[in-house]
């Protein structure tokens, strides 16, 4: 053994060393109590310094860890893992682990008295004092209590075994000493009485009972329990005196006949409560209808033989039609099981808890606390867990039980699609792989309860096919009606509603706001806007929903499965909030502010001031980092675009004002990621709002934005020319520059690169005249690219290097990316692969810095072409494949086509017939886009590729 905790905490280095009271002992004790598990830095800081930790505590912890490693004599024994530290322990390193193994043998009733006595004696010899002596705190107290209780149980087992072997005289002094050390412990007092009676000292045994009874009455106000009373009666009647065992309850309800898709969770429960271990608490948490009780009962029945002293079960009724079961009522029921005094039901809660702990002390029990409402309902019952395994199920995350009582949480997930198929297949009467089952499984959102209800409906209608059942569910306006078997626990709506009713009023309002939200994935700010709450209150309410498994926090958004959303929508329709013009205005105002916060993470160009007074009332804390802002913008872009569908009827001026701001912000972000066309619906609504306002700048700006977002090139060009003319007419050179530059982009995409270059150069001139250097540099990059397309390498390089210099001066990654890519392409065409690779790496770095996915796709095309010229076709294929993936995710069909065409050319240069497959993919992408430029590019490149393949073949 290397470590001791059965007494003062010590380690062998090389002799036994006690670090002494203080921080080193606390650190070592906390790590050893985790039994080789990871202990978080925050937990260690709290254990070592408590409320006095201060800002430098983490640094001080690192110093103590370093010193501990030196004391251990092995730098690798104490490792950093995740957000904490872990002490690596091999089998037999820790005395507590060795003790537990011996204790299991001593408490195994299948072993003979000789085996029990030998194992118990060896186990008790490991003790040198109180467990973790000198160290206290949340990280060690639970383990210390467990070990102390197991020691008593082993001591009792040893006394009972030696008494069976007739060693009562040799045993008497040791039993008396143990009983005197714990005068209120009824088990040890019973052992003393039995030993005295076996030694022929009947009067002393009866005197011991009287003394014990007096102490219990005087100090605890209780009469002796059944064990002492029965033993006392046996001694009075002259019968053989042996301590009686308490009743062995078997209260588990029947297990489900079949459990699908929970093998991983059953294995995890086995790991958390391993065979032979008697202590520990596990909390099964998950969404309503997820099958927590079925999982718990299946495991409990399968492992009941590990707990020879019985199984306790109670439905705490935390979620249901009535009120949760009072803790006092549960304790009274448990006490009655163990023949506690008749008046125990009237005792205070703390006394009931102490009595239950005394009655189950040393016993190996399995306790299943089902359907818990809160940690407050569960924690008093965990007194029974010393020497027992406790399994708790709850719809909410019982953080207090995990934090303060050492419980280990297990999240029960939704079933996968395949698991759902397996569950339904038998009921529907088809194979689990049948495609007909997929939409039926999707309707059930991976909820075992929903799947079971559908299965029952299928059994009651044997002629119905999966398609019939899907049609019945999907065609019903109130879909939850189809998940109702007419009983409380057979109604999915009832099951979900019970969770909703357990929420605070604020969380209920936010839950209903999800039902009013015009999309699938709101964030906290959107729900705050709809519910007219401040951000902090809404955030607390969302946390409550997440803890109750009524929503899932998914990075920058919230998620609910469809059945929960149906309930939220029903409740919003019945109780509000409604998405009227005021709520819609608040929501769009929030999106406008949030998009404005995200905008600088995409482009360096400053936005013009936001003047709508509704924006000043928005409560939206800024993003904590740039990457999170970019993820938020991408995630919520489709929903913000759909704000166009929220325009009130009749028009509402405040809504129009915030919609115009939102459109401006969204168009900049969409342009930066190369997806202007996705914002067409929003820009159209903004143009109409601008026309209603009559403001000239708004009208021109909105017209340009909408023209830029139109997908069809011919229509877009016509709209851009009209908007440019209006900008020039009203002397708005910055707007004219935007329109002219976009006209150049469209013209290039249509295949007229020469005209496109003229427009780009004009856009540069107009932007400079308007004082917009960043905008001018953006169009300069377009000019560089168009010059390159025309074959003028020197001219393209000249434009690109000027754009690079300006981009560095202005601090704009967007232009640095584009200009570096042009320089890379120029070097590549000149055959300078080293220089091309260097420029490409710079372009990729700047693209990633701004989250410009389509620009990153451009760099992957360049990397692929460079690798292909180096004749490393495998590496080239990887780059081209990634380019297609990135461009597809950015919805840039032109870049997808470009990537496939470059890939085809590279393959053809190596004589690979797969080049034709790439051409086919490029053609299909171009056809889907219906863009003239990509279609022309495919036609031209096809001839080049066929020429290359022919040359290679010859």
DRENZADREN-395497 format. One record per residue (C-alpha): x, y, z; residue number from 1. Coordinates in steps of 0.25 Angstrom, whole numbers, plus 5000, padded with zeros to 4 digits. Example, Ala and Ser with C-alpha at 12.3 -4.5 7.8 and 13.67 -1.06 7.14 Angstrom:
     c1     c2     c3   sero
   5049   4982   5031      1
   5055   4996   5029      2
! end
This chain:
     c1     c2     c3   sero
   5000   5000   5000      1
   5004   5014   4997      2
   4994   5022   5004      3
   4986   5022   5017      4
   4973   5029   5020      5
   4968   5019   5031      6
   4974   5029   5041      7
   4982   5041   5039      8
   4985   5043   5024      9
   4998   5037   5021     10
   5007   5033   5009     11
   5019   5024   5008     12
   5031   5031   5003     13
   5038   5022   5006     14
   5034   5021   5020     15
   5020   5025   5025     16
   5019   5040   5025     17
   5008   5048   5030     18
   5007   5062   5023     19
   5002   5068   5036     20
   4990   5077   5038     21
   4988   5088   5028     22
   4987   5090   5013     23
   4996   5078   5008     24
   4987   5068   5016     25
   4975   5074   5011     26
   4980   5073   4997     27
   4984   5059   4998     28
   4971   5055   5006     29
   4962   5061   4995     30
   4970   5054   4984     31
   4969   5040   4991     32
   4955   5042   4995     33
   4952   5042   4980     34
   4958   5028   4978     35
   4966   5032   4966     36
   4955   5041   4960     37
   4957   5055   4956     38
   4955   5066   4966     39
   4952   5080   4960     40
   4961   5092   4963     41
   4949   5099   4968     42
   4946   5088   4978     43
   4960   5087   4983     44
   4961   5102   4984     45
   4948   5102   4993     46
   4953   5090   5001     47
   4967   5097   5004     48
   4963   5111   5006     49
   4948   5112   5007     50
   4942   5126   5006     51
   4956   5132   5008     52
   4962   5127   4995     53
   4963   5140   4988     54
   4968   5143   4974     55
   4982   5136   4975     56
   4976   5123   4980     57
   4978   5115   4967     58
   4992   5120   4966     59
   4995   5115   4980     60
   4988   5102   4977     61
   4998   5100   4966     62
   5009   5102   4976     63
   5004   5092   4986     64
   5002   5082   4974     65
   5016   5083   4970     66
   5020   5081   4985     67
   5011   5069   4986     68
   5018   5063   4973     69
   5031   5065   4979     70
   5026   5058   4992     71
   5021   5046   4984     72
   5034   5045   4977     73
   5027   5043   4964     74
   5023   5055   4955     75
   5014   5046   4947     76
   5006   5041   4959     77
   4998   5054   4960     78
   4992   5058   4947     79
   4984   5070   4941     80
   4972   5065   4935     81
   4961   5074   4929     82
   4957   5084   4939     83
   4964   5077   4951     84
   4974   5068   4956     85
   4975   5053   4958     86
   4984   5044   4966     87
   4987   5031   4959     88
   4984   5019   4968     89
   4988   5005   4965     90
   4980   4993   4971     91
   4984   4992   4985     92
   4991   5006   4986     93
   4980   5011   4996     94
   4977   5004   5010     95
   4962   5008   5008     96
   4961   5000   4996     97
   4968   4988   5002     98
   4958   4990   5014     99
   4946   4990   5005    100
   4950   4977   4998    101
   4952   4970   5012    102
   4939   4976   5017    103
   4932   4970   5005    104
   4937   4956   5010    105
   4934   4959   5024    106
   4919   4963   5021    107
   4916   4952   5011    108
   4906   4943   5018    109
   4910   4932   5009    110
   4924   4931   5016    111
   4926   4922   5028    112
   4928   4928   5042    113
   4943   4925   5041    114
   4944   4932   5028    115
   4936   4944   5033    116
   4945   4945   5046    117
   4958   4944   5038    118
   4954   4955   5028    119
   4948   4964   5038    120
   4961   4963   5047    121
   4970   4966   5035    122
   4961   4978   5031    123
   4960   4984   5044    124
   4976   4983   5046    125
   4977   4993   5035    126
   4971   5004   5044    127
   4980   5014   5051    128
   4969   5024   5056    129
   4957   5031   5050    130
   4956   5032   5035    131
   4963   5044   5029    132
   4967   5048   5043    133
   4969   5063   5044    134
   4963   5066   5031    135
   4948   5071   5028    136
   4940   5077   5017    137
   4930   5073   5006    138
   4941   5065   4998    139
   4944   5055   5009    140
   4932   5055   5019    141
   4923   5046   5011    142
   4935   5036   5009    143
   4939   5037   5024    144
   4925   5034   5029    145
   4923   5022   5019    146
   4936   5016   5024    147
   4933   5018   5038    148
   4920   5012   5037    149
   4926   5000   5029    150
   4936   4998   5040    151
   4925   4997   5050    152
   4918   4987   5041    153
   4931   4979   5040    154
   4933   4979   5055    155
   4919   4974   5057    156
   4921   4963   5047    157
   4934   4959   5054    158
   4927   4959   5068    159
   4915   4951   5062    160
   4925   4941   5055    161
   4933   4938   5067    162
   4921   4937   5076    163
   4916   4926   5067    164
   4930   4919   5068    165
   4928   4919   5083    166
   4939   4929   5086    167
   4930   4938   5095    168
   4940   4938   5107    169
   4952   4942   5099    170
   4943   4953   5092    171
   4936   4959   5104    172
   4947   4970   5107    173
   4947   4974   5092    174
   4932   4975   5091    175
   4931   4983   5104    176
   4941   4993   5099    177
   4934   4995   5086    178
   4921   4996   5093    179
   4926   5006   5103    180
   4932   5015   5091    181
   4918   5016   5085    182
   4908   5015   5096    183
   4896   5019   5087    184
   4899   5009   5076    185
   4888   4998   5078    186
   4896   4988   5069    187
   4908   4988   5078    188
   4900   4988   5091    189
   4893   4976   5086    190
   4906   4969   5083    191
   4910   4972   5097    192
   4897   4966   5103    193
   4898   4954   5094    194
   4913   4952   5098    195
   4910   4953   5113    196
   4899   4943   5112    197
   4907   4933   5105    198
   4918   4934   5115    199
   4907   4931   5126    200
   4906   4945   5131    201
   4891   4946   5129    202
   4889   4957   5140    203
   4900   4966   5134    204
   4894   4964   5120    205
   4880   4969   5126    206
   4887   4980   5133    207
   4894   4984   5120    208
   4880   4985   5114    209
   4874   4994   5125    210
   4886   5003   5124    211
   4885   5004   5109    212
   4870   5007   5110    213
   4872   5018   5121    214
   4882   5025   5112    215
   4873   5024   5099    216
   4861   5030   5107    217
   4869   5040   5114    218
   4878   5045   5103    219
   4869   5042   5090    220
   4855   5041   5096    221
   4853   5027   5089    222
   4851   5013   5094    223
   4860   5002   5089    224
   4858   4997   5075    225
   4853   4983   5072    226
   4866   4976   5071    227
   4869   4980   5086    228
   4855   4977   5091    229
   4855   4963   5084    230
   4869   4960   5090    231
   4865   4964   5104    232
   4852   4955   5103    233
   4861   4944   5099    234
   4870   4946   5111    235
   4859   4947   5120    236
   4853   4934   5115    237
   4866   4927   5116    238
   4867   4924   5100    239
   4879   4925   5092    240
   4883   4940   5091    241
   4888   4944   5078    242
   4886   4958   5072    243
   4874   4958   5063    244
   4874   4964   5049    245
   4864   4974   5045    246
   4853   4970   5034    247
   4857   4969   5020    248
   4848   4978   5011    249
   4846   4975   4997    250
   4838   4987   4992    251
   4842   4988   4977    252
   4831   4989   4967    253
   4832   4979   4955    254
   4842   4982   4945    255
   4838   4985   4931    256
   4837   4973   4922    257
   4847   4979   4912    258
   4857   4991   4912    259
   4862   4996   4899    260
   4874   5004   4896    261
   4879   5005   4910    262
   4891   4996   4911    263
   4901   5007   4912    264
   4894   5013   4924    265
   4892   4999   4931    266
   4907   4997   4929    267
   4910   5011   4935    268
   4901   5008   4947    269
   4910   4995   4949    270
   4922   5004   4949    271
   4917   5014   4958    272
   4912   5004   4968    273
   4921   4992   4966    274
   4919   4978   4971    275
   4921   4977   4986    276
   4922   4992   4989    277
   4911   4996   4998    278
   4911   5011   4998    279
   4908   5022   4989    280
   4897   5030   4982    281
   4894   5031   4968    282
   4884   5041   4962    283
   4877   5037   4949    284
   4872   5050   4942    285
   4865   5052   4929    286
   4854   5058   4921    287
   4839   5054   4925    288
   4835   5041   4918    289
   4850   5037   4916    290
   4849   5024   4924    291
   4857   5027   4936    292
   4848   5018   4945    293
   4848   5007   4935    294
   4864   5008   4935    295
   4865   5008   4950    296
   4855   4997   4952    297
   4862   4988   4942    298
   4876   4990   4948    299
   4871   4989   4963    300
   4864   4975   4960    301
   4876   4970   4952    302
   4886   4974   4964    303
   4876   4971   4976    304
   4885   4959   4980    305
   4896   4969   4984    306
   4887   4974   4995    307
   4884   4963   5004    308
   4877   4972   5014    309
   4866   4976   5005    310
   4861   4987   4996    311
   4853   4999   4999    312
   4845   5007   4989    313
   4836   5019   4989    314
   4830   5028   4978    315
   4833   5042   4983    316
   4822   5047   4974    317
   4830   5059   4970    318
   4823   5061   4957    319
   4809   5057   4956    320
   4794   5061   4958    321
   4796   5063   4973    322
   4807   5069   4983    323
   4820   5063   4985    324
   4821   5053   4996    325
   4825   5060   5009    326
   4839   5055   5014    327
   4833   5052   5028    328
   4823   5042   5022    329
   4834   5035   5014    330
   4842   5033   5027    331
   4830   5028   5035    332
   4828   5018   5024    333
   4843   5013   5024    334
   4843   5013   5040    335
   4831   5005   5040    336
   4838   4995   5031    337
   4848   4993   5042    338
   4839   4992   5053    339
   4842   5006   5059    340
   4835   5010   5071    341
   4820   5013   5069    342
   4821   5028   5072    343
   4833   5030   5062    344
   4823   5037   5052    345
   4822   5049   5062    346
   4836   5051   5064    347
   4844   5063   5058    348
   4850   5061   5044    349
   4864   5061   5049    350
   4861   5050   5060    351
   4854   5042   5049    352
   4866   5042   5040    353
   4876   5039   5052    354
   4867   5027   5056    355
   4866   5022   5041    356
   4881   5022   5040    357
   4883   5015   5053    358
   4873   5004   5048    359
   4880   5001   5035    360
   4894   5003   5040    361
   4903   4992   5035    362
   4892   4986   5026    363
   4894   4985   5011    364
   4881   4991   5005    365
   4877   4996   4992    366
   4868   5009   4993    367
   4861   5014   4981    368
   4855   5028   4982    369
   4847   5030   4970    370
   4841   5042   4963    371
   4848   5052   4973    372
   4843   5067   4972    373
   4856   5074   4978    374
   4868   5072   4986    375
   4861   5076   4999    376
   4852   5064   4997    377
   4863   5054   4995    378
   4874   5059   5004    379
   4868   5055   5018    380
   4866   5041   5012    381
   4881   5039   5009    382
   4884   5037   5023    383
   4880   5023   5020    384
   4891   5022   5009    385
   4902   5019   5019    386
   4905   5005   5016    387
   4894   5005   5005    388
   4893   5008   4990    389
   4883   5019   4987    390
   4877   5021   4973    391
   4869   5034   4971    392
   4861   5037   4959    393
   4857   5051   4955    394
   4853   5060   4944    395
   4862   5071   4949    396
   4877   5072   4952    397
   4878   5070   4967    398
   4891   5078   4967    399
   4890   5080   4983    400
   4890   5065   4984    401
   4902   5064   4975    402
   4910   5075   4981    403
   4908   5073   4996    404
   4905   5058   4997    405
   4915   5052   4987    406
   4904   5046   4978    407
   4908   5043   4964    408
   4899   5048   4953    409
   4895   5039   4941    410
   4888   5046   4929    411
   4877   5037   4922    412
   4878   5041   4907    413
   4867   5041   4897    414
   4867   5028   4889    415
   4874   5028   4875    416
   4866   5026   4862    417
   4871   5011   4862    418
   4867   5009   4876    419
   4853   5015   4874    420
   4851   5006   4862    421
   4854   4994   4870    422
   4844   4998   4881    423
   4833   5000   4870    424
   4836   4989   4861    425
   4829   4978   4869    426
   4817   4986   4872    427
   4815   4991   4857    428
   4818   4977   4852    429
   4830   4980   4842    430
   4845   4979   4842    431
   4853   4989   4850    432
   4860   4993   4837    433
   4848   4996   4830    434
   4848   5011   4824    435
   4833   5013   4827    436
   4837   5014   4842    437
   4846   5026   4841    438
   4836   5037   4840    439
   4828   5030   4851    440
   4841   5029   4860    441
   4843   5044   4857    442
   4829   5048   4862    443
   4832   5042   4875    444
   4845   5050   4877    445
   4853   5038   4883    446
   4844   5038   4896    447
   4841   5023   4900    448
   4828   5028   4906    449
   4823   5034   4892    450
   4828   5021   4885    451
   4821   5012   4895    452
   4808   5020   4893    453
   4809   5019   4878    454
   4812   5004   4879    455
   4800   5002   4887    456
   4791   5010   4877    457
   4797   5001   4866    458
   4794   4988   4874    459
   4779   4993   4876    460
   4778   4996   4861    461
   4785   4983   4855    462
   4782   4987   4841    463
   4789   5001   4841    464
   4802   5002   4834    465
   4813   5011   4839    466
   4809   5021   4828    467
   4795   5021   4833    468
   4800   5024   4848    469
   4809   5035   4843    470
   4798   5042   4835    471
   4788   5041   4847    472
   4798   5048   4856    473
   4803   5058   4846    474
   4790   5062   4841    475
   4784   5065   4855    476
   4785   5080   4858    477
   4787   5076   4873    478
   4797   5066   4871    479
   4798   5063   4886    480
   4784   5057   4885    481
   4790   5045   4878    482
   4799   5042   4889    483
   4788   5040   4899    484
   4783   5026   4904    485
   4772   5032   4913    486
   4779   5031   4926    487
   4788   5040   4934    488
   4801   5033   4932    489
   4797   5029   4918    490
   4796   5043   4913    491
   4808   5050   4908    492
   4802   5063   4910    493
   4799   5061   4925    494
   4813   5055   4927    495
   4819   5068   4920    496
   4810   5077   4927    497
   4813   5072   4941    498
   4827   5077   4939    499
   4823   5090   4934    500
   4814   5092   4946    501
   4826   5090   4955    502
   4833   5102   4950    503
   4833   5116   4956    504
   4824   5126   4949    505
   4836   5133   4942    506
   4840   5120   4936    507
   4826   5116   4932    508
   4825   5129   4924    509
   4838   5127   4917    510
   4834   5113   4914    511
   4822   5118   4907    512
   4830   5129   4900    513
   4837   5117   4893    514
   4824   5113   4888    515
   4822   5128   4883    516
   4835   5129   4877    517
   4835   5129   4861    518
   4845   5118   4859    519
   4852   5106   4865    520
   4864   5110   4873    521
   4862   5123   4881    522
   4873   5129   4891    523
   4871   5135   4904    524
   4870   5149   4899    525
   4859   5146   4889    526
   4851   5139   4900    527
   4853   5152   4909    528
   4848   5160   4897    529
   4836   5152   4895    530
   4832   5151   4910    531
   4836   5166   4913    532
   4846   5161   4924    533
   4860   5167   4926    534
   4871   5158   4921    535
   4876   5153   4935    536
   4862   5149   4939    537
   4860   5141   4926    538
   4874   5135   4928    539
   4870   5130   4941    540
   4857   5124   4936    541
   4864   5117   4925    542
   4874   5111   4934    543
   4862   5106   4942    544
   4856   5100   4929    545
   4869   5093   4926    546
   4870   5087   4940    547
   4856   5082   4938    548
   4860   5076   4924    549
   4849   5084   4917    550
   4860   5091   4908    551
   4874   5088   4904    552
   4885   5098   4904    553
   4892   5096   4891    554
   4903   5106   4890    555
   4897   5119   4885    556
   4883   5114   4885    557
   4872   5106   4892    558
   4866   5093   4887    559
   4853   5086   4889    560
   4848   5074   4883    561
   4835   5075   4875    562
   4826   5070   4885    563
   4830   5079   4896    564
   4829   5091   4886    565
   4815   5086   4883    566
   4812   5088   4898    567
   4819   5101   4899    568
   4811   5106   4887    569
   4798   5101   4893    570
   4800   5108   4906    571
   4805   5121   4899    572
   4792   5121   4891    573
   4784   5119   4903    574
   4791   5128   4913    575
   4801   5137   4905    576
   4810   5143   4902    577
   4805   5146   4888    578
   4814   5151   4877    579
   4807   5164   4875    580
   4813   5176   4868    581
   4819   5181   4881    582
   4825   5167   4885    583
   4830   5166   4870    584
   4836   5179   4871    585
   4844   5176   4883    586
   4849   5163   4877    587
   4853   5169   4864    588
   4860   5181   4872    589
   4867   5170   4880    590
   4872   5163   4868    591
   4877   5177   4862    592
   4885   5180   4874    593
   4891   5166   4875    594
   4894   5166   4860    595
   4901   5179   4862    596
   4909   5173   4873    597
   4913   5162   4864    598
   4916   5170   4852    599
   4930   5175   4856    600
   4934   5161   4857    601
   4932   5159   4842    602
   4936   5173   4836    603
   4945   5184   4842    604
   4937   5195   4835    605
   4929   5203   4845    606
   4914   5203   4844    607
   4906   5216   4843    608
   4899   5220   4856    609
   4886   5212   4860    610
   4876   5223   4862    611
   4863   5215   4865    612
   4859   5219   4880    613
   4854   5204   4882    614
   4868   5199   4881    615
   4872   5207   4894    616
   4862   5199   4902    617
   4869   5185   4898    618
   4876   5178   4909    619
   4886   5169   4902    620
   4900   5167   4908    621
   4911   5167   4898    622
   4918   5154   4893    623
   4929   5149   4902    624
   4938   5145   4890    625
   4938   5147   4875    626
   4936   5132   4871    627
   4924   5131   4879    628
   4918   5144   4873    629
   4921   5137   4859    630
   4914   5124   4863    631
   4902   5132   4868    632
   4901   5140   4855    633
   4901   5127   4846    634
   4892   5120   4855    635
   4881   5131   4856    636
   4883   5136   4842    637
   4871   5128   4836    638
   4862   5132   4847    639
   4866   5147   4846    640
   4863   5147   4831    641
   4849   5141   4835    642
   4846   5154   4842    643
   4841   5158   4829    644
   4829   5150   4832    645
   4826   5157   4845    646
   4822   5170   4838    647
   4809   5175   4845    648
   4797   5178   4838    649
   4794   5189   4837    650
   4809   5194   4837    651
   4814   5198   4851    652
   4825   5210   4850    653
   4833   5205   4861    654
   4834   5191   4855    655
   4838   5197   4842    656
   4849   5205   4849    657
   4856   5193   4855    658
   4854   5184   4843    659
   4862   5194   4835    660
   4873   5193   4845    661
   4873   5178   4845    662
   4873   5177   4830    663
   4886   5186   4830    664
   4893   5178   4840    665
   4889   5164   4834    666
   4893   5168   4820    667
   4907   5172   4824    668
   4908   5158   4832    669
   4902   5151   4820    670
   4912   5158   4810    671
   4924   5155   4819    672
   4921   5140   4819    673
   4917   5140   4804    674
   4903   5137   4806    675
   4895   5150   4802    676
   4885   5143   4795    677
   4879   5136   4807    678
   4875   5150   4812    679
   4866   5153   4800    680
   4853   5152   4808    681
   4858   5161   4819    682
   4863   5171   4810    683
   4850   5171   4802    684
   4842   5174   4814    685
   4852   5185   4818    686
   4851   5192   4805    687
   4836   5192   4807    688
   4838   5198   4821    689
   4847   5209   4815    690
   4837   5213   4805    691
   4827   5214   4816    692
   4836   5223   4824    693
   4839   5232   4812    694
   4854   5235   4817    695
   4863   5236   4804    696
   4875   5229   4810    697
   4867   5218   4815    698
   4860   5216   4802    699
   4873   5216   4794    700
   4880   5207   4804    701
   4869   5197   4805    702
   4868   5197   4790    703
   4883   5194   4788    704
   4882   5183   4799    705
   4871   5176   4793    706
   4877   5177   4779    707
   4890   5171   4784    708
   4882   5159   4791    709
   4874   5155   4778    710
   4879   5141   4774    711
   4876   5143   4759    712
   4887   5150   4752    713
   4879   5157   4741    714
   4869   5162   4751    715
   4879   5167   4761    716
   4887   5174   4750    717
   4874   5182   4746    718
   4871   5185   4761    719
   4885   5190   4764    720
   4886   5199   4752    721
   4873   5206   4757    722
   4878   5207   4771    723
   4891   5213   4766    724
   4884   5223   4758    725
   4876   5227   4770    726
   4888   5228   4779    727
   4895   5237   4769    728
   4883   5246   4768    729
   4882   5248   4783    730
   4898   5250   4784    731
   4900   5238   4792    732
   4914   5233   4787    733
   4916   5223   4798    734
   4903   5216   4793    735
   4907   5217   4779    736
   4920   5211   4782    737
   4913   5199   4788    738
   4903   5197   4777    739
   4914   5199   4766    740
   4923   5189   4773    741
   4912   5178   4774    742
   4909   5181   4760    743
   4924   5177   4757    744
   4922   5164   4765    745
   4909   5160   4757    746
   4915   5164   4744    747
   4927   5155   4747    748
   4918   5144   4751    749
   4911   5145   4738    750
   4924   5143   4730    751
   4927   5157   4726    752
   4940   5159   4734    753
   4945   5171   4726    754
   4932   5179   4729    755
   4933   5174   4744    756
   4947   5180   4745    757
   4942   5194   4740    758
   4931   5194   4751    759
   4940   5190   4762    760
   4950   5201   4758    761
   4939   5211   4758    762
   4934   5206   4772    763
   4948   5208   4777    764
   4948   5222   4772    765
   4934   5225   4778    766
   4937   5219   4791    767
   4949   5228   4793    768
   4942   5240   4789    769
   4932   5237   4800    770
   4943   5235   4810    771
   4941   5220   4812    772
   4955   5214   4811    773
   4950   5200   4816    774
   4940   5199   4805    775
   4949   5204   4794    776
   4959   5193   4798    777
   4948   5183   4798    778
   4945   5186   4783    779
   4960   5187   4781    780
   4961   5172   4784    781
   4950   5169   4774    782
   4958   5177   4764    783
   4970   5168   4767    784
   4963   5155   4765    785
   4956   5160   4752    786
   4969   5165   4747    787
   4975   5151   4750    788
   4963   5144   4743    789
   4967   5153   4730    790
   4981   5147   4731    791
   4988   5159   4735    792
   4997   5154   4746    793
   5005   5166   4748    794
   4993   5175   4749    795
   4986   5165   4758    796
   4998   5165   4767    797
   4999   5180   4767    798
   4985   5182   4772    799
   4986   5171   4782    800
   4999   5176   4788    801
   4992   5190   4789    802
   4980   5183   4796    803
   4989   5176   4806    804
   4996   5189   4810    805
   4983   5196   4812    806
   4977   5184   4819    807
   4988   5183   4829    808
   4987   5198   4831    809
   4972   5198   4833    810
   4973   5184   4841    811
   4963   5177   4832    812
   4965   5162   4831    813
   4954   5161   4820    814
   4963   5168   4810    815
   4976   5162   4815    816
   4969   5148   4812    817
   4965   5152   4798    818
   4978   5159   4794    819
   4986   5148   4800    820
   4978   5138   4792    821
   4981   5146   4779    822
   4996   5146   4782    823
   4996   5131   4784    824
   4989   5129   4771    825
   4998   5138   4763    826
   5010   5130   4769    827
   5004   5117   4766    828
   5002   5121   4751    829
   5016   5125   4751    830
   5020   5111   4756    831
   5026   5117   4769    832
   5020   5106   4779    833
   5027   5111   4791    834
   5022   5125   4790    835
   5008   5120   4786    836
   5008   5112   4799    837
   5013   5123   4808    838
   5002   5133   4802    839
   4991   5122   4804    840
   4995   5119   4818    841
   4993   5134   4821    842
   4980   5135   4814    843
   4975   5123   4822    844
   4979   5129   4835    845
   4972   5142   4832    846
   4959   5134   4827    847
   4959   5126   4840    848
   4961   5138   4849    849
   4948   5144   4843    850
   4941   5132   4841    851
   4940   5134   4826    852
   4936   5120   4822    853
   4935   5122   4807    854
   4949   5129   4807    855
   4954   5117   4815    856
   4949   5108   4804    857
   4956   5117   4794    858
   4969   5114   4801    859
   4966   5099   4801    860
   4965   5099   4786    861
   4979   5106   4786    862
   4985   5096   4795    863
   4979   5085   4786    864
   4985   5091   4774    865
   4999   5092   4780    866
   4999   5078   4785    867
   4994   5073   4771    868
   5006   5080   4765    869
   5015   5074   4775    870
   5009   5060   4770    871
   5003   5057   4784    872
   4990   5054   4779    873
   4985   5048   4792    874
   4987   5061   4799    875
   4981   5069   4788    876
   4968   5060   4789    877
   4967   5063   4803    878
   4968   5078   4801    879
   4958   5078   4790    880
   4948   5070   4798    881
   4949   5080   4809    882
   4947   5091   4800    883
   4934   5085   4795    884
   4930   5083   4809    885
   4933   5097   4813    886
   4927   5104   4801    887
   4914   5095   4802    888
   4912   5099   4817    889
   4914   5114   4813    890
   4903   5112   4802    891
   4913   5117   4791    892
   4910   5109   4778    893
   4920   5117   4770    894
   4931   5113   4780    895
   4926   5098   4780    896
   4927   5098   4765    897
   4941   5105   4765    898
   4946   5094   4775    899
   4941   5082   4767    900
   4947   5088   4754    901
   4960   5090   4760    902
   4959   5076   4766    903
   4956   5071   4752    904
   4968   5078   4746    905
   4977   5072   4756    906
   4972   5058   4754    907
   4973   5059   4739    908
   4987   5064   4739    909
   4990   5051   4746    910
   4982   5043   4736    911
   4971   5039   4746    912
   4958   5036   4740    913
   4951   5041   4753    914
   4953   5055   4747    915
   4940   5053   4739    916
   4933   5050   4752    917
   4937   5063   4758    918
   4933   5070   4745    919
   4919   5063   4746    920
   4918   5068   4761    921
   4922   5082   4756    922
   4912   5082   4745    923
   4901   5077   4755    924
   4904   5089   4765    925
   4904   5099   4754    926
   4891   5094   4749    927
   4885   5095   4763    928
   4890   5109   4764    929
   4885   5113   4750    930
   4896   5124   4750    931
   4902   5127   4736    932
   4917   5129   4741    933
   4918   5115   4747    934
   4911   5108   4735    935
   4921   5115   4726    936
   4932   5111   4734    937
   4928   5096   4734    938
   4927   5097   4719    939
   4941   5103   4717    940
   4947   5094   4727    941
   4941   5081   4722    942
   4949   5083   4709    943
   4962   5086   4716    944
   4960   5073   4725    945
   4957   5064   4713    946
   4969   5070   4706    947
   4978   5066   4718    948
   4972   5052   4719    949
   4975   5050   4704    950
   4989   5055   4705    951
   4991   5046   4717    952
   4985   5034   4710    953
   4994   5036   4698    954
! end
